[in-house]
Amino acid sequence: MDVVDPAWLPPDTWRAIGRRRIRLTGHGLLVDTVAGELGQACARFGGELVRSTGGPPCDVEMGLGGEAALGAEGFAITTGSGPVRLRAHQPHGLLYGMFHLLRLGDAPASTTCRPAVPRRMLDHWDNVDVHPVMGQVERGYAGSSLFWRAGAPRRDLTRVTTYARMLASCGINAVALNNVNVHATEARLLTDRLGEVAELAGVFRRYGIRTHLSVSFAAPVLHGLDTADPLDVRVRRWWEHATAAVYQDIPDFGGYLVKADSEGRPGPFTYGRTHADGANLLADALAPHGGVVHWRAFVYNHRQDWRDRSIDRARAAFDHFTPHDGTFRDNVVLQVKHGPMDFQAREPVSPLIPAMPRTRIGVEFQITQEYTGQQRHVCYLAPMWSELLRGTHGPALADSASEFVAVANVGDDPFWTGHPLAQANLYAFGRLAWDPGLDPAAVLDEWITLTFPDTPARLGDALHAIMQNSWATYERYTAPLGVGFMVHPGDHYGPAVDGYEYSRWGTYHHADRDGVGVDRTVTTGTGQAAQYPEPWRRIYDSRPDCPDELVLFFHHLPYTHVLRSGVTVIQHIYDTHFAGADEVAVMRGRWAELSGTLPPAAYERVAELLDEQVRSAGEWRDQVNSYFFRKSGVPDAHGRRIY
Ligand code: GCW
């Protein structure tokens, strides 16, 4: 096997803990995993792992017996004059506590931690067969799948084990293995290829991670029935049997993930049934075994007529799902993308999320950088997620979420994520899902310290400077003021200002000679602003009150409109595009200073990618600025070069 980057768990990160005498008590699979990790660290760094209860006290005393209030996954660390004590109520807590000790390094401090939500999940968009357009991993920018290659399961699961360990270390406890677009081969994972799922589930289980599967709503038809109607008794029986068989092989199976009636996928609409009928069918099959359905709310008309301005994709999920609040079974999680559109670099939060108080909501983020530079651009996403979770410009997602889900960004690339610095996004998602109140800058520093354990201050500072504001930079040189979607249709990389303006997918900026932006107000627009709870409904609906960041999402504005920041829309476009591209050049320069402080392969990879980011940011700047200069005829107040 190729040499694989150790990501944020290099051997040296274990030095502080591996030097100690550690007593670990308790039994079972997860305790054995913890013992395996600590045993290895002690063997490497000269400490000792003691598994017996008697004898003199150790430097670290770990075991169960913590208060019930710690729950299934929490832990308490206490320090003082005696040994460091780590207590959990359940084995899962010991696993997370051990990884927390790693973060604390040489200076463990007393702390009690429990996750904010019980499930923190990654969705893989991995295909079994290589899809003719999307490849092995849909929207994957890090090589092939960790699980499958060209139609066959991977034989060597060493990397999956390493991956499971990485995920556990940042608090992830569930994975869906395969793409939500379930094609014919992948539909067989549920039945005759279940063995492949069981094998992977066995690897993840050792790190406290439950395995879920994306299934096709038409699975009964693909397996020979003449219908998939959720109210047909034969269909119910089919799902009951298929599900029972899954639990025979995988007793702790997590459940199903479904993309139905979305972008051409089959669903209950075919049979005149509702999404509650569809989700509840699967929920009933899973309930006796303790499984859940993740039912995606990404339902919209992808065959729109761009000439019809009354259709608004941003309204769709709310319009489809709010009538069904309270009608989903308890083991249904409605999985909603964080914004009303589709993982743009800037969107308001989805109005559906706070509108379903009687439904369990899983908020879905996208770690894979489909619209944020495709792991060719540095774009540390945690500041964006943190704003959305805390409610900087809208309702706080953390208040309505029962759990957090994200689309994974990994593959068989030696650096896991293509861009070595994109590893930070995976780590940060896990940490923010565990505790949405964490400061993304502090999480970045955690990642830097773990990943580069002997970091000279110079390296740490430079990495922080390059990454911390990289999302803001990315936003500056791409689509302005929340309008989104100025990307190449299809592959979604690079600028195409009108790429989706006349397309059936329904994502437009409506630029003309006078102004730009989509009118979603109540009186003159699509009314999407009214889907938000107060005070946001009023704020978004009002031109002067709407935050600048989102103003073209909600309003069609003249180029000369003065923003809250004091500059006009057109000048804002010019200024941010020049600034954003300049910031990338500065990033590139800072990276060059790090030559010699990092492993050469990582240094070179990032250097090459930064060259591409410099090129691409320049292209974005020039296309966006030229486009709006030509439309508006308004010159740049600072006389800079526009084409
Ligand atoms: O953003 C779009 C992507 C599709 C994806 C879809 C979804 C898996 O372009 O590739 O399909 O979202 O989330 O279902």
Residues whose N, C-alpha, C, O or C-beta is under 5 A from the ligand:
A	BS01	GCW	R139 N181 D342
